[in-house]
Amino acid sequence: MSYDIIVIGGGPAGLSAAITARARNKNVLVISNHRESNPLAASKLVENYPGMHSATGLHILDTMHSQAEKLGVKFLEARVLTILPLQDSFMVTTSSDAIDTRAIIIACGAASGGKPFKGEAEYLGRGVSYCATCDGMLFRSSTVLIVGLCAEAAEEANFMAEIGATVHFVAKETPENLDGRVQAHAGRLLSIEGDALGVTHVVLSERPRKDASSDATEAEELRLELNGVFILRPGVAPTSMLAALETENGFIKVDASMHTNIKGVFAAGDCTGKPMQIAKAVGEGQVAVLSAADYLSG
């Protein structure tokens, strides 16, 4: 199915944009994680958003989401992996879908991508991927590392084990649903290294497991030889989704109408910079979608 507008992000900026898009009679899809994983949902008390005194962050999100649903906004829980510009539209891909749209509003928040790892950008597409279920078959007879930074990471590690890969998994904590064939490491990824052909190994900082004969608690560096690294974050950084997107000081660069440097692509909310407030995000979401509507009419 094709949409007039796809909104990437289900926070205040994205939901504001989606609600206004329906008011302008646009066919709109919001792609995001579940709203309970939105950083605002963890706020126990919000007192600076006009009209909703002393509300929880989750209540604000639930109210906006309900309003958007009643207006006919469509929702998809997924991580956007790439945005591919076509002649007069865009193809947005997730781990399971490729969806066509005429305009895009990026409202993914300030920290959805996370800080890049050393070697991540250098080896992206040459052993580094953001989706095991997408690219995993290329590594089914190889040794790979899953970097677990989101709830779905264990499922993707299990998938790689099922198709025959030798799988390592690194995260702060080992998930309970991790397949027994997956070797878990409690720690973090330090660097991704390789050669002209692609990834050859990674370096981890691993916390040693305590046993009766040892009380060691300091992390140790571990080198793993492998061919593939799947970095599974809650969201992909905007410039990883769309490489030509212009940023400034780590935020998406926009003009007063929320246009980015790419025709047909707009941005709103925390991903455009400070102040990181709900009211600012809601206002920018509305401006972005009104600009997108003008673009579609243009």
C-alpha positions in Angstrom: 0.0 0.0 0.0 1.2 3.5 -0.7 0.8 6.5 1.7 0.7 10.2 1.2 2.9 10.6 4.3 4.9 8.3 6.5 5.8 9.5 9.9 8.8 7.9 11.5 8.4 8.1 15.3 5.4 7.8 17.6 6.2 10.5 20.2 4.5 13.9 20.5 6.0 15.3 17.3 5.0 12.3 15.2 1.5 11.9 16.7 0.9 15.7 16.3 2.0 15.4 12.6 -0.3 12.4 12.0 -3.3 14.0 13.6 -2.9 17.1 11.5 -2.3 15.1 8.4 -5.7 13.4 8.8 -7.3 16.9 9.3 -5.8 17.7 5.9 -7.3 14.4 4.5 -3.9 12.8 3.9 -3.4 9.0 4.1 -0.8 8.6 6.8 1.2 5.8 8.5 3.2 6.1 11.7 6.1 3.7 12.1 7.5 3.4 15.6 8.3 1.2 18.5 5.6 0.5 21.0 4.7 3.7 22.8 5.7 2.3 26.2 9.3 2.2 25.0 9.2 5.9 24.2 11.3 7.9 26.7 8.3 10.1 27.5 6.5 7.1 28.8 8.9 6.8 31.7 8.0 10.3 33.0 5.9 9.9 36.2 4.9 13.6 36.2 4.7 16.2 33.5 3.7 19.6 34.6 4.9 21.9 31.8 2.6 20.8 28.9 -0.3 23.2 28.6 -3.8 21.7 29.1 -2.6 18.4 30.8 -1.5 19.5 34.2 0.2 16.8 36.4 -0.2 14.0 33.8 2.1 11.1 33.3 4.1 10.8 30.1 2.4 7.6 29.2 -1.1 9.2 29.7 -0.1 12.0 27.3 1.1 9.4 24.7 -2.0 7.3 25.2 -4.3 10.3 24.7 -2.5 11.4 21.5 -2.4 7.9 20.1 -6.1 7.3 20.8 -7.0 10.6 19.0 -4.9 9.6 16.0 -6.4 6.2 15.8 -10.0 7.6 15.9 -9.1 9.9 13.0 -7.9 7.0 10.9 -4.1 7.1 11.3 -2.5 3.7 10.6 0.3 2.4 12.9 3.1 -0.1 12.3 5.4 -1.3 15.2 8.7 -1.7 13.5 12.2 -0.2 13.1 12.8 1.7 9.9 16.0 0.5 8.3 16.4 2.6 5.1 14.7 5.4 3.2 15.3 5.0 -0.5 14.5 8.1 -2.6 12.7 7.3 -5.9 11.8 9.6 -8.7 8.6 11.1 -7.1 8.4 9.1 -3.9 10.3 7.2 -1.3 10.6 3.5 -0.4 10.7 3.0 3.4 12.0 -0.5 4.5 11.6 -2.3 7.8 12.7 -5.8 8.7 9.5 -7.2 7.1 8.0 -4.5 4.9 8.8 -2.1 2.0 6.3 0.7 1.9 5.9 3.5 -0.7 5.2 7.1 0.3 5.2 10.5 -1.3 6.5 12.4 1.7 8.3 11.6 5.0 8.3 13.3 8.4 11.2 12.1 10.6 10.2 12.5 14.3 12.4 9.7 15.8 13.6 11.6 18.9 17.1 12.7 19.8 18.8 9.4 20.9 17.1 6.8 18.8 20.2 5.8 16.9 22.7 5.9 19.8 26.4 6.7 19.6 28.1 4.8 16.7 30.7 2.1 17.6 34.2 2.4 16.4 34.3 0.9 12.9 30.5 0.8 12.5 30.3 3.4 9.7 33.4 2.0 8.0 32.1 -1.5 7.7 28.4 -0.8 7.2 27.4 -3.0 4.2 30.7 -4.9 4.5 29.8 -7.1 7.5 27.9 -4.6 9.6 24.1 -4.7 9.4 21.1 -3.4 11.4 18.8 -6.3 10.7 19.5 -10.0 11.1 16.3 -11.2 9.6 17.0 -9.0 6.6 20.6 -9.9 5.9 21.1 -13.0 8.0 21.0 -15.5 5.1 24.3 -14.0 3.8 25.9 -15.2 7.1 24.2 -18.6 7.7 27.5 -20.5 7.6 29.5 -17.7 9.3 30.4 -16.5 12.8 28.4 -13.4 13.8 27.9 -11.1 16.7 24.5 -9.7 17.8 24.8 -6.4 19.7 21.7 -6.4 21.9 20.4 -2.9 22.4 16.7 -3.5 22.0 14.1 -6.0 23.1 13.9 -7.8 19.8 17.7 -8.6 19.7 17.3 -12.0 21.3 14.8 -13.1 18.7 17.2 -12.1 15.9 20.0 -13.9 17.6 17.9 -17.0 17.8 17.0 -16.7 14.2 20.7 -16.6 13.2 21.3 -19.8 15.3 18.4 -21.5 13.6 19.8 -20.9 10.1 23.2 -22.4 11.0 25.4 -19.4 12.0 27.7 -19.5 15.0 26.3 -16.7 17.1 27.7 -14.5 19.8 25.5 -12.1 21.7 26.7 -9.1 23.8 24.5 -7.0 26.0 24.5 -5.6 29.6 22.2 -8.4 30.6 21.5 -11.8 29.0 17.9 -12.2 28.0 16.0 -15.2 29.3 14.7 -16.2 25.9 18.1 -16.5 24.3 18.6 -19.8 22.4 21.0 -22.2 24.2 23.1 -22.4 21.0 24.0 -18.7 21.3 27.1 -17.8 23.3 26.2 -14.8 25.5 28.7 -12.2 26.7 27.8 -9.8 29.5 29.5 -6.5 28.5 29.7 -4.2 25.5 31.2 -3.8 22.1 34.3 -1.7 21.9 35.3 -1.8 18.3 34.7 -3.4 14.9 37.8 -4.1 12.8 38.6 -5.6 9.5 40.4 -5.3 6.2 39.6 -4.3 2.6 37.2 -7.2 2.2 35.1 -6.4 5.3 34.8 -7.3 9.0 37.3 -9.7 10.4 37.0 -9.4 14.2 35.5 -7.4 17.1 36.8 -6.4 20.5 34.4 -6.7 23.5 34.6 -5.5 27.0 33.3 -8.6 29.0 32.5 -8.8 32.6 33.9 -12.1 34.0 31.5 -14.5 35.5 32.0 -15.0 39.2 32.6 -18.5 40.6 33.7 -20.1 43.8 37.4 -19.7 43.0 37.3 -16.1 41.8 36.0 -12.7 43.0 37.1 -10.8 39.9 34.8 -8.0 38.9 36.9 -6.0 36.4 35.9 -6.2 32.7 38.4 -7.9 30.4 38.9 -7.3 26.7 37.9 -10.2 24.4 38.8 -10.5 20.7 36.3 -12.5 18.6 37.1 -13.5 15.0 34.0 -13.3 12.9 32.4 -12.1 9.6 29.2 -10.3 10.6 28.0 -7.8 13.2 24.3 -7.0 13.7 23.8 -3.9 15.7 20.2 -3.9 17.0 19.1 -0.6 18.5 15.6 0.6 19.3 15.9 2.8 16.3 18.4 3.5 13.5 20.1 6.9 13.3 18.5 9.2 10.7 21.7 9.5 8.7 21.9 5.7 8.6 18.4 5.5 7.2 19.1 8.3 4.7 22.7 8.9 4.1 22.3 12.3 2.3 20.4 13.8 5.2 22.2 16.9 6.5 22.9 17.3 10.2 24.3 20.0 12.5 25.8 19.3 15.9 24.2 15.8 15.9 20.7 17.0 15.0 18.8 17.0 11.7 19.1 20.4 10.1 15.8 22.0 9.2 14.5 25.4 8.2 11.6 27.3 9.8 9.1 25.2 7.8 10.7 21.9 9.0 12.2 21.1 5.6 15.4 19.1 5.5 17.9 19.4 2.7 16.1 16.6 0.9 13.0 17.4 -1.1 9.9 15.7 0.4 11.6 14.9 3.7 10.7 16.9 6.8 11.7 16.6 10.5 10.2 17.6 13.8 10.7 17.2 17.6 13.8 16.3 19.6 15.7 15.1 16.5 15.9 18.7 15.3 17.5 20.0 18.5 16.8 21.9 21.7 14.6 22.7 23.6 13.5 19.1 24.1 10.0 19.8 25.3 6.6 18.3 24.5 5.1 21.6 23.4 8.0 22.3 21.0 7.7 18.8 19.6 3.9 19.1 19.1 4.3 22.5 17.4 7.1 21.3 15.1 5.1 18.2 14.1 2.2 20.4 13.0 4.4 22.7 11.0 6.2 19.8 9.4 3.0 18.2 8.2 1.5 21.4 6.9 4.7 21.9 4.9 4.4 18.3 3.7 0.8 18.9 2.7 1.9 22.0 0.7 4.6 20.0 -0.9 2.2 17.2 -1.9 -0.1 19.9 -3.4 2.7 21.6 -5.2 
